[in-house]
Amino acid sequence: RRPGFYPLRNFVIDLRGADETGPGRVGLRVDSLLRPVIESGAGQGFPSRVRVGENQRMLMIGKILSRRDGEDEVFLRGFNPDDPPGLFEPDSWDVSTRGLRLDAVLDRAVVLSMGAKPRRIEEIRLGNNWHDAVAGWDAGLNLHP
């Protein structure tokens, strides 16, 4: 029997600015209840009410709207083989932020993985538009080769 893979649980993509300890960071992860979560360097946490599936292929897409003046916004949505992404950006996201001021250029990505269970991350994409994030994603690929 092959061990199960837990590609999202206890895995964080941490986007940071030059001051890695300040409020200018955003963490995108899935918590122990399998809910997508957005975390800020200022200690704000934004968990989703939606849970993602376990032991299945997932595509997590985050979107950051940074403004010179006013609130910044971060969005996170998970897709799976039963609910693949469409050609256009969705009208709704699993979780979004409110009252967030990053005051930083997020130009570094740090990947963190905690725990003893195996994780399999196939790819991380950074793009400027929806098509960059979803192009070529094949929900039918086998999770356990």
MIDOSE-1310 file (N, C-alpha, C; in nm, 2 decimals, decimal comma, always signed):
residues 145
rrpg	+0,08/-0,12/+0,00/+0,00/+0,00/+0,00/+0,09/+0,12/+0,00; +0,06/+0,22/-0,09/+0,13/+0,34/-0,09/+0,08/+0,44/+0,01; +0,18/+0,52/+0,07/+0,13/+0,62/+0,16/+0,05/+0,73/+0,09; -0,04/+0,79/+0,16/-0,12/+0,90/+0,11/-0,03/+1,03/+0,10
fypl	-0,06/+1,11/+0,00/+0,01/+1,24/-0,01/-0,08/+1,35/+0,05; -0,03/+1,44/+0,12/-0,10/+1,55/+0,17/-0,04/+1,68/+0,12; -0,06/+1,72/-0,01/+0,01/+1,82/-0,07/-0,01/+1,96/-0,02; -0,12/+1,99/+0,05/-0,16/+2,12/+0,09/-0,15/+2,14/+0,24
rnfv	-0,18/+2,04/+0,32/-0,19/+2,06/+0,46/-0,05/+2,08/+0,52; -0,03/+2,19/+0,60/+0,09/+2,23/+0,66/+0,20/+2,27/+0,56; +0,15/+2,33/+0,45/+0,23/+2,38/+0,34/+0,19/+2,52/+0,32; +0,29/+2,61/+0,32/+0,27/+2,76/+0,31/+0,35/+2,81/+0,19
idlr	+0,29/+2,90/+0,11/+0,36/+2,98/+0,02/+0,36/+3,12/+0,08; +0,47/+3,17/+0,12/+0,49/+3,29/+0,19/+0,55/+3,40/+0,10; +0,47/+3,50/+0,06/+0,51/+3,61/-0,02/+0,56/+3,72/+0,07; +0,68/+3,77/+0,04/+0,74/+3,87/+0,14/+0,80/+3,98/+0,06
gade	+0,82/+4,09/+0,13/+0,89/+4,21/+0,08/+1,03/+4,20/+0,14; +1,11/+4,31/+0,12/+1,24/+4,32/+0,16/+1,25/+4,31/+0,32; +1,16/+4,36/+0,39/+1,16/+4,35/+0,54/+1,07/+4,23/+0,57; +1,14/+4,11/+0,58/+1,07/+3,99/+0,60/+0,99/+3,97/+0,73
tgpg	+1,02/+4,06/+0,83/+0,95/+4,04/+0,96/+0,84/+4,14/+0,97; +0,82/+4,24/+0,88/+0,72/+4,34/+0,90/+0,58/+4,29/+0,85; +0,49/+4,39/+0,84/+0,35/+4,35/+0,80/+0,34/+4,32/+0,65; +0,45/+4,35/+0,58/+0,45/+4,33/+0,43/+0,48/+4,18/+0,39
rvgl	+0,39/+4,09/+0,43/+0,40/+3,95/+0,39/+0,26/+3,89/+0,38; +0,24/+3,80/+0,30/+0,12/+3,73/+0,28/+0,14/+3,58/+0,28; +0,08/+3,50/+0,36/+0,09/+3,36/+0,36/-0,03/+3,29/+0,30; -0,02/+3,20/+0,20/-0,13/+3,13/+0,15/-0,11/+2,98/+0,18
rvds	-0,21/+2,93/+0,25/-0,20/+2,79/+0,30/-0,34/+2,72/+0,31; -0,33/+2,59/+0,35/-0,45/+2,52/+0,39/-0,43/+2,47/+0,53; -0,53/+2,50/+0,62/-0,51/+2,46/+0,76/-0,55/+2,32/+0,78; -0,54/+2,28/+0,91/-0,56/+2,14/+0,95/-0,70/+2,09/+0,92
llrp	-0,80/+2,18/+0,91/-0,94/+2,15/+0,87/-0,96/+2,15/+0,72; -0,85/+2,16/+0,64/-0,86/+2,17/+0,50/-0,93/+2,29/+0,44; -0,91/+2,40/+0,52/-0,97/+2,53/+0,47/-0,86/+2,62/+0,41; -0,88/+2,68/+0,30/-0,78/+2,77/+0,25/-0,77/+2,89/+0,35
vies	-0,65/+2,94/+0,37/-0,63/+3,05/+0,47/-0,54/+3,15/+0,41; -0,57/+3,28/+0,43/-0,47/+3,39/+0,39/-0,43/+3,45/+0,52; -0,30/+3,46/+0,54/-0,24/+3,52/+0,66/-0,16/+3,64/+0,62; -0,16/+3,75/+0,71/-0,08/+3,86/+0,68/+0,03/+3,87/+0,79
gagq	+0,14/+3,95/+0,76/+0,24/+3,97/+0,85/+0,20/+4,05/+0,97; +0,09/+4,12/+0,97/+0,04/+4,19/+1,08/-0,04/+4,10/+1,17; -0,05/+3,97/+1,15/-0,11/+3,88/+1,24/-0,26/+3,86/+1,20; -0,31/+3,91/+1,09/-0,45/+3,89/+1,05/-0,46/+3,75/+0,98
gfps	-0,56/+3,68/+1,01/-0,59/+3,55/+0,95/-0,73/+3,55/+0,89; -0,74/+3,50/+0,77/-0,86/+3,50/+0,69/-0,89/+3,36/+0,65; -0,96/+3,28/+0,73/-0,99/+3,14/+0,69/-1,12/+3,13/+0,60; -1,12/+3,04/+0,51/-1,24/+3,02/+0,43/-1,34/+2,93/+0,50
rvrv	-1,46/+2,95/+0,46/-1,57/+2,86/+0,51/-1,58/+2,73/+0,43; -1,51/+2,73/+0,31/-1,51/+2,62/+0,22/-1,39/+2,53/+0,25; -1,41/+2,40/+0,25/-1,30/+2,30/+0,27/-1,26/+2,24/+0,13; -1,13/+2,21/+0,12/-1,08/+2,15/+0,00/-1,08/+2,00/+0,02
genq	-1,08/+1,92/-0,08/-1,07/+1,78/-0,07/-0,94/+1,73/-0,03; -0,94/+1,61/+0,03/-0,81/+1,55/+0,08/-0,77/+1,44/-0,02; -0,64/+1,42/-0,04/-0,59/+1,31/-0,13/-0,64/+1,32/-0,27; -0,65/+1,45/-0,32/-0,69/+1,47/-0,46/-0,61/+1,58/-0,52
rmlm	-0,60/+1,58/-0,64/-0,52/+1,69/-0,71/-0,59/+1,82/-0,70; -0,52/+1,92/-0,66/-0,57/+2,05/-0,63/-0,49/+2,16/-0,71; -0,56/+2,27/-0,74/-0,50/+2,39/-0,80/-0,54/+2,50/-0,71; -0,45/+2,56/-0,63/-0,48/+2,68/-0,55/-0,43/+2,80/-0,62
igki	-0,52/+2,90/-0,64/-0,49/+3,02/-0,70/-0,51/+3,14/-0,60; -0,40/+3,22/-0,59/-0,41/+3,34/-0,51/-0,40/+3,46/-0,60; -0,47/+3,56/-0,56/-0,46/+3,69/-0,64/-0,44/+3,80/-0,54; -0,34/+3,89/-0,57/-0,31/+4,00/-0,48/-0,33/+4,13/-0,56
lsrr	-0,42/+4,22/-0,50/-0,44/+4,35/-0,56/-0,37/+4,45/-0,46; -0,26/+4,51/-0,50/-0,19/+4,60/-0,42/-0,22/+4,75/-0,47; -0,25/+4,83/-0,37/-0,28/+4,97/-0,41/-0,18/+5,06/-0,34; -0,15/+5,17/-0,41/-0,06/+5,27/-0,35/-0,13/+5,34/-0,23
dged	-0,26/+5,37/-0,25/-0,34/+5,43/-0,14/-0,46/+5,34/-0,12; -0,49/+5,32/+0,01/-0,61/+5,24/+0,04/-0,58/+5,09/+0,07; -0,68/+5,01/+0,09/-0,66/+4,87/+0,13/-0,61/+4,79/+0,01; -0,52/+4,69/+0,05/-0,48/+4,59/-0,04/-0,58/+4,47/-0,03
evfl	-0,59/+4,39/-0,13/-0,68/+4,28/-0,12/-0,61/+4,15/-0,17; -0,64/+4,04/-0,10/-0,58/+3,91/-0,14/-0,70/+3,81/-0,15; -0,70/+3,73/-0,25/-0,80/+3,63/-0,27/-0,74/+3,50/-0,29; -0,81/+3,39/-0,25/-0,76/+3,25/-0,26/-0,88/+3,16/-0,30
rgfn	-0,85/+3,07/-0,39/-0,95/+2,98/-0,43/-0,89/+2,85/-0,47; -0,95/+2,74/-0,43/-0,91/+2,60/-0,47/-1,00/+2,54/-0,57; -0,93/+2,47/-0,66/-1,00/+2,40/-0,77/-0,96/+2,26/-0,76; -1,05/+2,17/-0,81/-1,02/+2,02/-0,81/-1,08/+1,96/-0,94
pddp	-1,06/+1,83/-0,96/-1,11/+1,77/-1,08/-1,26/+1,79/-1,11; -1,34/+1,79/-1,00/-1,48/+1,81/-1,01/-1,52/+1,95/-1,04; -1,43/+2,05/-1,01/-1,46/+2,19/-1,02/-1,34/+2,26/-1,08; -1,30/+2,23/-1,20/-1,18/+2,29/-1,26/-1,20/+2,44/-1,29
pglf	-1,09/+2,52/-1,30/-1,10/+2,66/-1,33/-1,15/+2,68/-1,47; -1,23/+2,79/-1,49/-1,28/+2,82/-1,62/-1,18/+2,91/-1,70; -1,22/+2,95/-1,82/-1,14/+3,04/-1,90/-1,13/+3,18/-1,84; -1,22/+3,22/-1,76/-1,23/+3,35/-1,70/-1,22/+3,35/-1,55
epds	-1,17/+3,45/-1,49/-1,16/+3,46/-1,35/-1,30/+3,45/-1,28; -1,31/+3,38/-1,17/-1,44/+3,36/-1,11/-1,49/+3,48/-1,05; -1,62/+3,49/-1,03/-1,69/+3,60/-0,97/-1,67/+3,59/-0,82; -1,65/+3,47/-0,76/-1,64/+3,45/-0,62/-1,51/+3,37/-0,59
wdvs	-1,46/+3,40/-0,47/-1,34/+3,33/-0,43/-1,37/+3,26/-0,30; -1,29/+3,16/-0,26/-1,31/+3,08/-0,13/-1,29/+3,17/-0,01; -1,19/+3,26/-0,02/-1,16/+3,35/+0,09/-1,10/+3,48/+0,03; -1,13/+3,59/+0,10/-1,07/+3,72/+0,06/-1,05/+3,80/+0,19
trgl	-0,96/+3,90/+0,18/-0,92/+3,98/+0,29/-1,01/+4,11/+0,30; -1,00/+4,17/+0,42/-1,06/+4,31/+0,44/-0,96/+4,38/+0,54; -0,95/+4,51/+0,51/-0,87/+4,59/+0,60/-0,72/+4,56/+0,60; -0,67/+4,52/+0,49/-0,53/+4,48/+0,48/-0,45/+4,59/+0,42
rlda	-0,34/+4,63/+0,48/-0,24/+4,72/+0,43/-0,11/+4,66/+0,44; -0,06/+4,62/+0,32/+0,07/+4,55/+0,32/+0,19/+4,64/+0,32; +0,18/+4,76/+0,25/+0,28/+4,86/+0,25/+0,42/+4,79/+0,21; +0,42/+4,71/+0,11/+0,55/+4,64/+0,07/+0,53/+4,59/-0,08
vldr	+0,65/+4,58/-0,14/+0,65/+4,51/-0,27/+0,69/+4,36/-0,24; +0,59/+4,28/-0,27/+0,61/+4,13/-0,24/+0,69/+4,07/-0,35; +0,82/+4,07/-0,34/+0,91/+4,02/-0,45/+0,99/+3,90/-0,41; +0,95/+3,83/-0,30/+1,01/+3,70/-0,26/+0,91/+3,60/-0,23
avvl	+0,93/+3,48/-0,28/+0,84/+3,37/-0,24/+0,92/+3,26/-0,16; +0,87/+3,23/-0,04/+0,93/+3,13/+0,04/+0,83/+3,02/+0,06; +0,88/+2,90/+0,03/+0,79/+2,78/+0,04/+0,83/+2,71/+0,17; +0,73/+2,69/+0,26/+0,75/+2,62/+0,38/+0,66/+2,49/+0,39
smga	+0,72/+2,39/+0,44/+0,65/+2,26/+0,46/+0,68/+2,21/+0,60; +0,58/+2,18/+0,68/+0,60/+2,13/+0,81/+0,54/+1,99/+0,83; +0,60/+1,91/+0,90/+0,54/+1,78/+0,93/+0,61/+1,66/+0,86; +0,58/+1,54/+0,91/+0,65/+1,42/+0,86/+0,58/+1,36/+0,74
kprr	+0,46/+1,39/+0,71/+0,39/+1,33/+0,60/+0,44/+1,38/+0,47; +0,44/+1,29/+0,37/+0,50/+1,34/+0,24/+0,41/+1,44/+0,17; +0,47/+1,53/+0,10/+0,40/+1,63/+0,02/+0,45/+1,63/-0,12; +0,36/+1,65/-0,21/+0,40/+1,66/-0,35/+0,34/+1,79/-0,41
ieei	+0,43/+1,88/-0,44/+0,39/+2,00/-0,51/+0,44/+1,99/-0,65; +0,35/+2,00/-0,74/+0,39/+1,98/-0,88/+0,45/+2,11/-0,94; +0,39/+2,22/-0,91/+0,44/+2,35/-0,96/+0,39/+2,46/-0,89; +0,46/+2,57/-0,89/+0,42/+2,70/-0,84/+0,43/+2,80/-0,96
rlgn	+0,32/+2,87/-0,98/+0,32/+2,97/-1,10/+0,30/+3,11/-1,04; +0,38/+3,20/-1,09/+0,36/+3,34/-1,06/+0,32/+3,41/-1,20; +0,21/+3,47/-1,20/+0,17/+3,53/-1,33/+0,10/+3,67/-1,31; +0,08/+3,73/-1,42/+0,01/+3,86/-1,42/-0,13/+3,86/-1,45
nwhd	-0,18/+3,74/-1,49/-0,33/+3,74/-1,53/-0,38/+3,60/-1,50; -0,51/+3,59/-1,52/-0,58/+3,46/-1,49/-0,53/+3,35/-1,58; -0,51/+3,38/-1,71/-0,47/+3,28/-1,80/-0,33/+3,22/-1,76; -0,24/+3,30/-1,71/-0,11/+3,25/-1,67/-0,12/+3,15/-1,56
avag	-0,22/+3,16/-1,47/-0,24/+3,07/-1,36/-0,30/+2,94/-1,40; -0,39/+2,94/-1,49/-0,47/+2,82/-1,52/-0,43/+2,75/-1,65; -0,36/+2,81/-1,74/-0,33/+2,75/-1,87/-0,25/+2,62/-1,85; -0,31/+2,52/-1,91/-0,24/+2,39/-1,91/-0,27/+2,30/-1,79
wdag	-0,35/+2,35/-1,70/-0,37/+2,26/-1,58/-0,46/+2,15/-1,62; -0,41/+2,03/-1,59/-0,48/+1,90/-1,62/-0,52/+1,83/-1,49; -0,65/+1,84/-1,46/-0,70/+1,79/-1,34/-0,70/+1,63/-1,34; -0,68/+1,57/-1,46/-0,68/+1,43/-1,47/-0,55/+1,36/-1,44
lnlh	-0,44/+1,43/-1,41/-0,32/+1,37/-1,39/-0,32/+1,28/-1,26; -0,25/+1,17/-1,26/-0,26/+1,08/-1,15/-0,18/+1,13/-1,03; -0,24/+1,14/-0,91/-0,18/+1,19/-0,79/-0,07/+1,09/-0,74; -0,09/+0,96/-0,76/+0,00/+0,86/-0,71/+0,06/+0,78/-0,82
p	+0,17/+0,83/-0,88/+0,23/+0,76/-1,00/+0,29/+0,63/-0,95
